[in-house]
Amino acid sequence: MTNIEQSSYSFKFARWSIAGLALSLGISKAGLSVFSALLLLAFISVWALNRNQFSFSAVSKIHKILFGMFVLGIACSMLSIGGLESTKSFASKGSFFLVLSMSLFFLQFKTVRTSALYSLLFGGVVACSYALYLWVQMRAVGVSVRVDSFWDYGRWGEFLCYFLMLLTPVLFSVEIKKHKALFLGCYVLAFVALLISGMRGPLLAAISVTGLYFVLFNRRFLVPFLLLFVAMLGVIYVVAPSIIEFFISRFLSIFDFTNFSNLARFHMWFYALDFFTTI
């Protein structure tokens, strides 16, 4: 199914819909909804013009699984106590499976991947810049607090974690110096945004997964990355020591057993463990 005419308007429509989705990941929930709907229309258009190249038997397993998950969710929702209301709710939220399947289909084309990558980078830079702007505003009035961006703290931390993990292999695989400088700048900006967000889990996850990536797949760049990472922390500490100091205090708060937030988490974890042990 890769012999689709990429110069057609329907394909270009799909390409820019994917780019819009990538752009919206860091900055807009409404954008995700709008571009998801546009992507569906674009996919239908591409399918209508290339019907002879589409065959369900030739569809990869991942697409079949995603489509099956959506259908299964619809069926279970219809049979649930909520009935029609539950079905409507799942159709809205579960459409993620269809969007992901369509996105994976179009991302097999290099032009689409390129547009999506740079759109994601642009959206990430805008979101991180806004977070830094909020941090500067808070510091100007002498307030030291956690800073999010266009998303709430939880979603913002997740986005930054995935953003950093995506940039890591790209940063060490690209050879063009201008592109490498661009990716490095985006990485540093996102890392600083993650520090000032005070999100401990996403940072630990990003560091752990990045370490596993280098150990398992790219050991020759492990030492250069560690040197780069230490140098980046040093520069941040010299330029804005309060960022590092703030995050150190946030990290140490994990072990503060008098903190109500930590106590609530421990209570939920113990409750969950107790649930599984009493089954």
N, C-alpha and C positions, 0 to 999 in steps of 0.2 A: 504493500500500500504506500510505498514511498515514491511511486511514479506519478504523483499528483502535480499538476501544472502550478508551479509556484508564482507565476506571473499573473494568475487570475485574480480578480478583485475579491473573490470569496476567500482565497488563501491569504491575501494581504489583510483582509478584514480579521481573519483568525489570528494572524501574526500580531496585529496591533491590539487585539483583545487580550492575548497572552501578555503582551508588554504592559497593558493597563492593569492587569491582575498583579503582575510582579511589582509594579509601581505602588499599587494600593496596599500591598502587604504591610508596609511600614507606616502608612499614614492615614488610611481611610477605610472604615468598615463599609461605608456606603459605596465606595469605589469597588470593593470586592463583590458586592451584590450586583452592581451595574455591569461590570465587566464579565462576571460569571454568566449573566443573561445574554450579553453580547457574544460571548464565546459559544454558547449553546446555539444561537442563531447562525453563527459563522460555521459551526460544525455541520449543522443541517444543510447549509448552502454548499459546503464542500462535498458532503455526501451525495447530495442531489446531482451535482455535476460530475461525480466520479463513482456512480453506483456500481459500475462493472468491476471496479477495483476493490470493492468492499465485500468481504466474505466472513461470516461469523466463525467458520472453522479455521480461518487464517489469523484470527485475532489472538494476541498473546494471552497467556494465563493471567497476567496481572490485570488486564482489562476485563476479562471474564469474572475474576474475583471481585473487582470493584463494582461491576454491574450487578453481580449476584448479591453482594452485601446490601446494595440499595434496594433491590427487589425483596430480599429477605426482611429488611427493615420495614418496608411498606406493608408486607404481609403480616408481620408480627404486630405492627401498630393497628392494623384493621381488626385483628383478633383480640386486642387488648381491651381493658375496661374503658379506656378513653375513646375507643372507636374512631370516629371520623376526625375528632379534634386531635387525637394523637397522630393520626395519619397525616393531617395537614402540617402538624409541627415537625414530624420526621421528614416529610417531603421537602420542607424548607431547609432544615439543618442537614439532613442526609444527602442533599443534592451535592454536598462536598465530594462524595464518591464519584459522581458523574463528572464534575468539574475537574477532579484530579485525573480521571481517565482520559478526558479530552485533552487536557494539558499535556499529559505524557505522550499522547499521539502526535500532537503538533511539535513537541519539543525534540522529536527525532530529526527535525530539519535544522540544519546549522543556522540558517538565517533567523529562525524563530528563537533558538537558544541565545544567539547574540543579542537580539532585541530584548529578550527577557532578562538577561544578565545585567545589561547596562541600565535597564529600567529599574531593576531591583536595587542596583547600586545608587542610582539617583534618589529613589525613594528613601533608602537607608540613610544617605547623607543628609537629606532634608529633615528626616525625623531626628537624627542624632544632633544636628545643628540646633534644632528647636529645643532639644533637651539641654544642650549646653547654654542656650539663651536663658532658659528658665533657671538653670543653676547660677548663672552670673547675676540674674535678677535677685535671687534669694541671698546670694553672698553680699550683694550691694547693701542690703538692709540688715546684714549681720545674722542671717538665719542659715543654719546648717541642717538641711533635711534631705530626704530621698527625693529624687527627681525622676518623673516619668516623661512621656512625650505625648503623642496623639492617642496612644493606648493606655490602659490602666497598667499598674505595676506588673501584674502577673503576665499579661500578654506581651508587654513591652520587654520584659526579661526573656521570655521565650523567643521572641523575634530576634533579639540581639544574640542570643546563644546560637540559634540556627544560622544567623547571618555570619557570625565569626567562623563557625565550623565550615560553612560553604566557602568562605574566602580563603581558608588555610590551604587546601590543595590547589586552588586557582593561583594563589600568590606564588607558590613554589613550582608551578608547572609552566607559567607564562615566561617567555624569553625576551619579549620586546620590553626595553627599559621603561618606556613611557607607560605602558600598561602595568608593569610591575610597580611603578611609583604610584599609579592611581589606586591599585588594589591595596598597597601598603598604607596609603593615606586613609582609605576607607576602613581598613582594619583597625588602625590606631584610633580613629574617631569613634568607631563602634565600641572598642574596648573601654575608652574613657567614658562613653555614655553608660556602659554596663557598670562601671565603678561608681558613678554618681547616682545610679539607680538604687544602689544598696542591695541589689538582688544577689543573695549568697548562693542559692541553688543553681541558677543559670551559669554563674561564673565557675563554680566547681565542676558543673557538667561540661562546659566548654573546655576547660583546662584538661579534664580527664579524657574526653573524647579526642581532643587534639593530640594529647600524649600517646594514646593508643594508635592514632593514625600514623604518627611518625615511627613508632616502634614496629608496627605490623606492615606498613606499606612504603615508608619512605625514610628509612633509618639514616641515609646519608645526609639528610637535611635536619636531623634531630638537634645536633649541636649548634648549627647556624641559627635554628629557630630559638633555642634556649638563649643564645647570646643576644638575639634580636629582642626577645621578650624581656630579658633583664635590662637591656639598654632602654627599651620603651618605658619600663617602670621607673628607671632612673631619671629619664627626661621629664616624665609626668611629675615626679616628686620634686624636681628642681623648679619646674614651672609653676606647679600648683600643689604644694605639699599637703594641703588640706584634703585633696581628693584621696590620696593614699591613706592619710590618717583616718579619714572618715570610714573608709572601707575596712581598715584594720579593726576599728572599733565595732563595725557591723559583724565582721567575721568572728571576733571574740565573743560577741553577744550570743553566738550559738550555744556556748557553754554556760550561759547565765541561767541557772535554774530558778531564779526568782522573777524572771521576765514572764509576764502573763501570756504573751504571744507564744513563747517557747513552751510554756506549760500546757497551753491549749493544743499545740501540735503533738506533744508527748501523749496527752490524753487521747487524742484521736488515733495515734499509732497503737497505743496499748489496747484501745477499744477494738480496733481492727484485728490485732493479733488474737485477742480474746475470742472474737467472733469465729476465727478459723480454727482455733484450738478446741472450741466447744461444739463444732459441727459433728 
